[in-house]
Amino acid sequence: MTEKTLGFSDSITQLGRIGSKRQSAFLKLGAATVGDLLTLYPRSYIDYTSPVLIASAPEDEPCVIRGTVLRKLAPARIRSSMTVFKLIVSDGISEMTVTIYNSKYLFESLYVGEEYLLYGKVTGGGRRRDMSSPLIINALSQDRILPVYPLTEGLTQSVVRGCVKEALQRTGDPSEIIPQEIRQRYGVCACRFALESIHFPKDMRSAQIARERLIFEELYMLSLGMRLLKTRMRERTSYIINDTDINDLEKRLPFSMTGAQKRSITECAKDMQSGVPMNRLLQGDVGSGKTVVAAACAYLAAKSGFQTALMAPTEILAAQHYKTLSELLEPLGIKVSLLTGSMTEKQKSQIRELIESGECAVAIGTHALFQKSVSFRTLGLVITDEQHRFGVNQRAELAQKGRSPHRLVMSATPIPRTLALMIFGDMDISVLDELPKGRLPIKTYGVTGKKRESMFGFVHKELLCGRQCYIVCPMIDESEMQLRSVKKYAHDVAERFKDMRVGLLHGKMPADEKESVMLDFKEHRLDILVSTTVVEVGVDVPNASVMIVENADRFGLSQLHQLRGRVGRGEYQSYCILMTDNMTPDCLKRLETLAHTNDGFKISEEDLKMRGPGEFFGQRQHGLPKLKIASLANDVDVMRSAQQAAEETLRGDRELSDPKHKMLRAAVEELFAKSAEL
């Protein structure tokens, strides 16, 4: 729900309970208006509707006791800042002692002979049962289910509850934005019922019905917005390919393409023939061959007379793409150039001239590509590798160098399809779900610290055979203490492998120094690379056969899979060794999942269940509207229904221009208004 849909845009200062201090506290929670306050949804509830007897209360678990105050004990001052108040409560069968700390007001508001509902943990056994610091309401109270809100300094649960209740009483009926036919088809409750029942439900079933409505509404509007964006990006383009034959390119490949690669190239070619700009996400597991798809698209673009720009996040990745594409395309008469920031001004000037004249058909580079000094003659295709590493403005600036160019975005992070359709709902999606033939599966092992020496012995044998090894250490942040520990670890590794060349890579190093270290490792001037997680995604070192991850329990499944993908890129059997002394069930399950499959999409499904969607977003998350109640990880079934409902709505009204959708369109636009990317 949004301000416009609720129609409650008055400042929260209109509510009688809110002074300047409380206003500041509410602002920290994002509640500036009455509408904002009503979308400050509860995190949980305290349910007083099912009290238990004192004797049968579960030990050390929260429960509700219905009891009468029999007597109050004299207050005891145990130190200058602490006074303890005690009273004896009976449920008619058993008694228990209730302890209240430092709250004279609460103690005095409880009367002997009155009946109350007490929520808290019951401790002790037999006839000596106790409850400390319970939440207490009068047994005659009509509000038996109390919401528990997120708080910040200066607010209490009772203050927030009071403000929300006053806001609900002051406001009229909110506008119903979900079309009636959609509500009926998907069993969605009315807006007013949802708003009242999410905050002050009559029973937990009402709270659940309200929650389901609000989650559906949020995902429905998000789906509508993403699909509207996709429709609006379908302007005409003058860059249309006529020839889709890639036989000459395919003959130059040193391997046979997978079915997934051929399918993805066909999908891209169809887009570039359509007369509207391609806007496609190409996602594939590590080593699935995204670069070949990019090369085929660039080849088709060049044959039709327009240029391609391929942007990579680092110079070493850009150089890697340049080597691959120039070897494939230049023998076919297609000029490929590389433009990076570390080039001399003379070199840059020469490349810029080739690009501007159109002689360079494929320009590959880093951020240097979208500088104002770079001008394309006919930029018809923009390819972005590891797109989450670039800012919104950087991608937009490169695309603006052409007139409605085609766009291909490549990502090496496998994302479950349902989640991808939501996150990248403004794009078409191609998936590379096959690995090239002959690729040996990486053998993965979980190892405790007790096996460290034997593990290092195995690594030494691999190095003596001419292989190389990554060792990754986790860093929660770039603090000096953690940096010192990584440097010390690298020193210890160098002492352990005195006959080998050991390098160190971490995030605090200057960019050119990081590039230099990675290049040294790539060119086998280093045998072991000790690194934090800054080790480059996508850098191809076919000679590296061992990946060791220290404290593997600190990483998510998808991140471990990405790190594992740094090896296994050559002809040699490769190994991933996950070091941890954490033997919790959660950690063991993660290690077991990795050991049993190399399928990134299966791993991403498991990671989504275990850790939520955070790891899949990258910078893209900042471009999506913030969800207040829905979870892209936990509400997958509702997400599917919401996506289907959005498609049904737009099928009859592609731009939500029908007067009956006026409020719905306003709500979607408001939801997306603060989104930098969208």
N, C-alpha and C positions, 0 to 999 in steps of 0.2 A: 504494500500500500504506500502511496505517496501523498504529499501535501494536497495536490490537486484532486486526487481521487477522494481523499478524506474531506477536503474542503475546510480543513482546520489549520489555516496558515497564520492565525494570531500568535503573537509571541507568548511564550510560557509565563512571562511576567504578569499576564492577565489573570493567572490563577492565584488565589488568595494566599496559598501556602509558600509562594516562592519569592524570597527577597534576593538581594544582590549576591550574597554569598552562595545561596542555593542555585541561583541562576548560573553562576560560574561553574559550579559542580555539574549541573545538568549539561552545560555546553561541552564539557569534557567527554560526556557520553554521546554527544552528537544530537542533543535535544534542544533546538533553538525555538521551535514552535510547538503548538499543541499537537499538530499532526506528527511531528517527530517524536513527541512524548508517547503518543499512542502506538507508535511502531517500535518503542523500546520494549521488545517482547521478553517475557519471563524466561529464565534459563531452566527453571524447574518449579515445583510446587511443594508446599507442605500440606499434606492431606490429613485433616483431622476427622474424616468421616468414618474411620475404622479403628476405634480404640481397642486396646487389649487389656486383659487383667494384669495387675502387677505381678502376680505369681507366674504368669506364663509369658512375660515380656522377654524377648530375645536378648541375651546378654551382649552388650557392647554394639548393638545396632539401633539406629533411630527408630522410635515407635511412638504411638500416642497412648497416653493414659488418661482416662476420665476419672477424676477423683475430687473428693471434698476435703477442704482444709479443716483438719481436726484441731490443730493448735500451732501457735508460733513460738519459736524459741527465742531467747534473748540474743540480740546481735553480738558478735564477737569481733573485736578489733585485733587482728593478728599482726599488723604492722601499720605504720603511719599512713600508707597509701592503700590499705586493703581492709575492708570490713566484710565479714561473712554473715549472711542472713540465712536462717534455716526454718523450715516449717514441716509439719507432718501431714501427709495426705493419705486418704483411704479411698479405696474403690468399693468399700462395703464388705470386702472379704479380707484383704491384706492392706498393710500400710507400707509407706516408703518415706524416706527423708529427702526433701527437696532443698538443694543448696543454691543460693543466689549470691553472686559476688558484686559488691560495690554498687548495688542499685536499691537504695533506700526507697525511692519512688515506687518501684515495682513491688517491693515487699509490702509497703503500706497500702498498695492498691488491691491487695489480695485479702479477702475477709474470711474469718473463721465461719464455717457453716455454708459457705458458698461453694458451688461446683464449678470446676474448670477443666479444660482440656490442655494437657501438657505434652509437648513434643520434645524428645531428647533421647539420650542413651541411658538405659537402666543398667546399673552395675551391681555387683554383690550377689549373694545367694541366700537361700533360705528366708529367714525372717528379716535379714538386714539388706534391704534393697534401697538403692540411692539413685537420684537423678540430679545432675549438676547443670546449671545454667540452661534450663529448658525454655522453649518458646511457649508462652501461655496465652490462651484466649478464654473468655467466659464461655461456659457450656451452652448458654442461651444465644450466643452469637450466630447470626445468619450466614456469615462468611466462614465456611468450614474448609475451604481450599484456598490457601494463600499463595500468591505468586512470589517467586524469588527472583529479583532483578539483578543485573550487573550494577555494581556500585562504584563510586569514586569518593575521595575524601570530601566530607561535608554532607554526605547523604546517608540515610539509614533506610532499611526496608520499609519501615512504617511511613516515612516521609514520601518515598516514591509511590507506595501504594495509595496514599492519600491524594497525591497530586494526580495520579492516573485516574482514580475514581472520580475526582472533581472534574477532570477533563471530559470523561465519559458522560457525566451528568449535564455538563454545560453544552455539549454538542448535539446536533440533530442527527438525522440519518445520513451516513456517508453515501456517496454515489456508487452505484453498482456497475463496475466496469466490465466484468466478465459477461459476455452475451448470455442471455437466458438459455439458448439452445445448448451452449457449451456447458453451462452449470448443470443442466438436466442430464446431459449425456455422460458427464464425468462425475456425477454425484457430489457436486460442490455446494456447500451451504451458503446461505446469504451473508452479505458483507457485515451487516450489523451484528448478527449472531456471532460471527467469527471474531469481531472486535471485542465484544463483551465477554465472550467465553474464553478467549486467549488470556485475558487479564483476570477475570473473576468467574471461573466456571462453576456451574452448579454441581458438577461431578466430573471425574477424570475423563469419562467418555466425551463429554462436551468439549473439554480442553483438546482432546485428540482430534475431534471433528474440525474444530477451529484451526488447529495447527495444520491439518491436511489442506484446508482451504487456502491458508496464507502461503504455504509452500507451493501449492499448485499455481496460485496467482503470480507469485514472484517468478517462477520458472516459465510460466506462460508468457509473461511480459518480456522476459529476457529472450525467449525463443522468437517472439514476434519482432523484437528489435533487431536481432541478428539477421533474421530473414529479410526485413526491410532494407537493412544495409546491403545485403547481398543483391537485392533487386536494384537498388539505386546505383550500384557499381556497374550495372550492365549498360553503360553508355556505349555508343558506337565507337569503333576503333578503325583506323585506316590501315592497321598492320594485320593483313590477312594472308595466311600462307595458302598457296595453291598446290604445292607439291609435297606430299607426305611420305615420299619414298626415302628410306634410310639405308637401303641395301649397301651403298658404297661405304657408309660409316660402319655398318655392322661387319663388313669384311675386314676392317682394320682392327677389330677388337681381338685381343689375344685369348678370348674365352667366348662361350656361348651365353647369350643373355638369358636370364630367368624368365619364366612366364609372367611374373609380377612386373619386371622391368618393361617387357613388351606391352603389357596391358596399360601401364602408367604412361608410356610414350604415346600410345594410341589415344588415351584420354586427353593428354596435353595437346596433341595434334588436332583433335576434334575441337577443342576449345579455341585454338588459334585459327581455325577455319571459320568460326561461327560469325565473325563480324563484331563480336563484343569482346572486351578484354578478358583474357584468362585470369582468374584469381584462384589459384590452386595451391593447396598444401600437399607437399610430398613428404610423407613420414615413413621412415623405415628404420629397422634395427641397425645397430653398428655393423658395418661391412656388407650391407644389403645392396649396395651399388647405386646410390642416389646420383653420384657424379655422372654416370653413364646416361641417365635420364636427362640430366642437365645438358650434357654434351649433345644429345639428340635434338633437344629443343633449340639449342643455339645453332645447330646445323640446319634445321628446317628454317629458322629465322633468317640465317645468312643466305640460303638458297632463294628466299623470297625478297631479298634486298634490304633487310633491316638489321640493325645492330642489337647486340646483347650485352648487358652489363651484369657481371657476377660479383657480388659483394661478399667477402669473407671477413670474420671478426679479427683475425690476426694475420700478420705478414706471412708466417710460416704456412698457414692454411691456404692463403691466397697463392703462394708460390707452389704449393702442392697441386692446387686446381690448375694453375697455369701449365705445369709440367704435363698433367694428364690431358688437358684439352688441346694444347698445342701439338702434342704427339699424335692425337687423333684427327684434328681438323686441318692443320696446316698442309699436310700432304694432299688434302682435298681442295687446296686453293683458298682456304679461309684463314685470314690473318688474325692471330690471337696476340694480345698485348697484356703486359702486367704493369700496374701502377700502384706503388706503395709509398708511404710517407718517408721511408728511409732512403729513397733514391736521391741522387743529386738533382739540383734544379735543372741542369741541362738534360738529364735523362727524362725527367718529368715533362719538360717542355716538348721533347721529341714525341713522347707517347701522346700527349694532349693534342698535338698536331695530327697524328695518325687517327685519333678518335674523331676530331672535329671534321676532318676531310672525309671520313667514312671509309678510309682505307683499312682501318682496324675494324673488323666485323665483330670481334668478341673482346671486350675489355674486362679484365679480371683485376680486382684490387680490394683494398681495405676502405676505410673512411675517406681516403684520398679521392675516391671516385665521385663522391657527391659534393666536392668543393665547387665553389662558383667558377673557378678557372677551368673546370672541365665541361666541355660542350660537345654533345653528341649531334651527329648529322641526322640520323634516323633511328633513335632508340625505341625499339619495338618490344623488347623483352627484358625484364628485370628479374634476376635470380638472386635470392638472398639465402646464404647458407648459415645454419644455426641462428635463425632469425631472432630468437629471444635475446641474443647478445647485443642487438642494436636498439637504439632508442626509437620512439615513434617518429620523431622529426627526421631522423637520419634516413629511415626507409622512405618517408614521404618525399624528402628532398631528391632522392635518387629517381623515384618514379616520375617526379615533376619535370625531369630533364627530357621526357618524351611526351607525346600527346596521347594520353590513354593507352600506355603500353600494357602488354601482357605481364602478369606477375606469377612467378613460381617461388614458393617459400619452401625451403628444405629443413627438416628437423630430424635429428637422430634419436629423439626421445620418444619411444613408442607410447602412445596414449590410447587408453581404451576407447573404442569407437563412440560410445554414447557420450563420453566426456568430451571427446574431440569435436563432435557435432555441436556441442554447446559452446565450448571455448572458441572454436574456429567456425562458428555457424555462418559467418559471412564469406566462407571459402568453400570450394569444392575440395574433396579429399581423395588423394591417391595413396595407396598403402603398398609398400614393398614388404611382403610377408614371406619371402623366400630368400635363402642365402645362396650365393653362387655354388655350383657343384664342386666337389673336391675340397671344400673348406672343412678342416678338421675341427670337431667340437672341442671347446676349451674344457679341460678337466679342472674341476673346482673342489677345493678341500677346506674344511674348517679345522683350525689348529689352535691349541692352547699354548700359552707361554712356555710350558714344560717341553714342548717339541721345538723350541726356537733354534737350538743348535743343530739338530738334524735337518731342519728346514733350510738353514743357512748352508749346510753341507750340500744339500740338493741343488741350491742356487749356484754354488761354486762349480759344481759339475757342469751345469748348463752354460755358465760363463766360459769355462775352459773349452767347451765345444763351439765357442764363438757367438753364443747368444747374448742377449741383453736383458736387463731386469728393471722393472719399476718397483719402487717401494713408496706407498702413499701413507702419510700420517694425517689424521684428522686435525683440523684446527677449528674450534668453535668460534673464535674471533682472532683478529690479528694483534693480540696483546703482546707486549714485549716478553712476558713470561713464556707464553706459548711459542713465540718465535724462537726464543732461546732453546726451548726443549726440542724443536725441530732441528735447529742447527746442531745441538749436541747429539741428537740421534744420527744425523748425517756424519758427524765426526766419529761416532762409535762404529758406524757401518764401514767408514773408510779404514778404521783401525782393524776391523774384523777382516776386511778384504784388502789387505795391503798391496796385493799384486794386481788390483783392478783399479780402474779410473772411476771415481765416484763424483757425481754432480749434485747440486742442490737447487731446487726451484720452489719459490714461495711468493705469495701475493704482494709482499712489500717491496719486491725487487722492481726496478724501473722496467718499462715495457721492452726496451731494446735489449736489456740484459736477459730478460725471460726468453725473448726470441732467440738470443744467442745460445743459451743453455739448451733449449729444445732442439736447435739446429745441430749442436754438438752431439746430442744424443741420437738424433735422426741419422747423422753422418757417421755414427759409431766412433766418435772421439771420446765417448763416455760409455762405460760398461753398465753402471748402475745409476739410476736417477732417483734420488730421494726427493719427494715432492709432497706438497699439500694438494688439495683437490683442484688447484689451478692447472694441473697437468691437462694439456689441451685436448678437448674433444675433437675427434676427427683427424688428428695428426697421424699419419701413416708411417709406422716403423715396423716393417715386416720382419726384421731380425729380432725384435723383442718377443721373448717367449714366456716370461714369468711376470706376473703381477702379484705383489704382496700388499695387502691392505691391513695396516695395524689398527687395532681397536675397531674392528669391523662392525661391532655392535652400535657404533655411533652413526652409522650410515643407514639410509633407507635402501630398500631393495633395488629401486630403479637406479640410484646413484652407484650402488655396488655393481650393477649390471653394466652401467656406462664405463666404470673404471675397468671392469673385466674386458670390455671391448677394445681396450688399448692394445691387447695382445691377440694372437690368433689371426694375424693379418698376412702371414706368410705361409711357407710350405711346411714349417716345423710344428710339431705338437706343442701346444701352449698350455700353461697352467695358471690358475688363479688361486692364491692361498690367502684365506681369510683368518687373520689372527685375532683371537678374543679369549678372555677368561670369563666372560659373562655367559653363564649357563642357564639363563632364565628361559622359560618355555617360549616366549616371544622371539628371543634372539635365536634359539635353536630352530624354530620354525622358519625364520628368514633364511638362515644358512642352508637348511635342508631344501628349501624352494630353489635357491640358486644352484645347489649341487645337482639337482635333478632335472633342470631345464636350462637351455640357452635361448629359449624363445622370449624375446623382450616383451611381446604383447601379453603373454601369460603372466610374466613377472609384474608388468604394470598393473594388471587386474588385481593381483595379490597385494601389491603396494597400495593401491587405491583403497582396498578393504582395510589394510592395517594402519595406514598413516594418513589417509585423506588425500585430497587433490593438490595440496600445496606444491609438491615436487614437479607436477606436470605443467605448471603455469609459466614459470620463469617470469620475465618482465611483462608477459602478456596479461598477467593477473591485474596489473595496474590499469589496464585498458578496459577491463570489464566492470560493469556496475557492481557495487558492493551489495552482496546478499545479506539480508537482515535475519532471515529465519531458515531459508533453504540451505541444504548442503549438497554440493555436487558429488560428494562421495557417498553420502548415506541415503540420499533421496533419488536414487537412480530410476526406480520404477515410476515415481511421480514425474521425473524428468521426461521419461519416454512419453507418458500421457500428455504432458504439457507441450512437448514438441509436436505431437500428433494434432493436438487441439489448435496450435498456432497455424499449422499447415491448412487445417480445415477452414479457419477464419480467413486466411489470406487467399484461399482458393476462390472465394467469392468476392473478395475486396482487397486487391493486391497492395493498395497503398493506405488502407484503413481510411479512405476518403468518404465512405458512406456516413451520413449524419448520425446513424445509430451507433457508430463506432467513434464518435467525437471524443468522449471521455476516455475511451481506451487508448486512442492515439495520443492524447495529451499525457496520459499516464506513462506510456512507453517513452515518449520524448523526454519527459521529466526524469525518468529513470536513467536515461542515457546522457542527459545534459551535462553531467559532471565528468563524463568519461573522456579522458584525453585522447585515447586511441580512436574512439568510435564517434 
